[in-house]
Amino acid sequence: MTLDMINRASMIVFLVMGAGKAQIIGRLLQPKTEADRKLPAALVRPHQGHVIWLLDRPAAAALTTMSN
């Protein structure tokens, strides 16, 4: 599946679990550098759809703000 095909989807869901993913999730959802903005998952920006991130607490640990 290509990035263009993914970005044409009406809904994209990322399901992320585990503390081992916390650092990369922080970089993806709260990017600080150009390198963070160029991570493959950061390039998922649907043209007309929505992105939903489902994270467990360990995966979200590096985020500075959280929403339930």
C-alpha positions as CSV (number, residue, x, y, z in Angstrom):
1,M,0.0,0.0,0.0
2,T,1.4,3.4,-1.0
3,L,1.4,6.6,1.1
4,D,-0.9,8.2,-1.6
5,M,-3.4,5.3,-1.3
6,I,-3.3,5.6,2.5
7,N,-3.9,9.4,2.4
8,R,-7.0,8.8,0.1
9,A,-8.7,6.8,2.9
10,S,-11.7,8.2,4.7
11,M,-10.4,7.1,8.0
12,I,-7.0,6.0,9.2
13,V,-6.5,4.4,12.7
14,F,-3.2,3.9,14.5
15,L,-3.4,1.5,17.4
16,V,-0.2,1.8,19.5
17,M,0.6,-0.1,22.7
18,G,3.5,-0.4,25.0
19,A,6.2,1.8,26.6
20,G,8.6,0.9,23.9
21,K,6.6,3.1,21.5
22,A,6.4,6.2,23.8
23,Q,9.4,8.1,22.4
24,I,8.4,7.7,18.8
25,I,4.8,8.6,19.6
26,G,6.0,11.8,21.3
27,R,8.0,12.7,18.2
28,L,5.1,12.0,15.9
29,L,2.3,13.8,17.8
30,Q,4.4,16.6,19.3
31,P,7.2,17.1,16.7
32,K,10.1,19.4,17.5
33,T,12.4,19.0,14.6
34,E,12.1,18.6,10.8
35,A,13.3,15.0,11.2
36,D,10.2,14.4,13.4
37,R,7.9,15.8,10.8
38,K,9.4,13.5,8.1
39,L,8.9,10.2,10.0
40,P,6.8,7.9,7.8
41,A,3.7,7.9,10.1
42,A,3.9,11.8,10.2
43,L,3.4,11.8,6.4
44,V,0.0,10.2,6.8
45,R,-2.3,13.2,6.3
46,P,-5.6,12.1,4.6
47,H,-6.8,14.5,1.9
48,Q,-10.4,14.4,3.1
49,G,-10.5,11.9,5.9
50,H,-9.6,11.6,9.6
51,V,-6.7,10.1,11.6
52,I,-7.5,8.5,14.9
53,W,-4.7,7.6,17.3
54,L,-5.6,4.9,19.9
55,L,-2.8,4.7,22.5
56,D,-2.5,2.9,25.8
57,R,-1.0,4.9,28.7
58,P,2.5,3.5,28.4
59,A,2.6,4.4,24.7
60,A,1.4,7.9,25.5
61,A,3.9,8.5,28.4
62,A,6.1,10.9,26.4
63,L,3.3,13.2,25.5
64,T,3.1,16.4,27.5
65,T,-0.7,16.7,27.2
66,M,-3.2,13.8,27.1
67,S,-6.9,13.5,26.4
68,N,-9.2,10.7,27.5
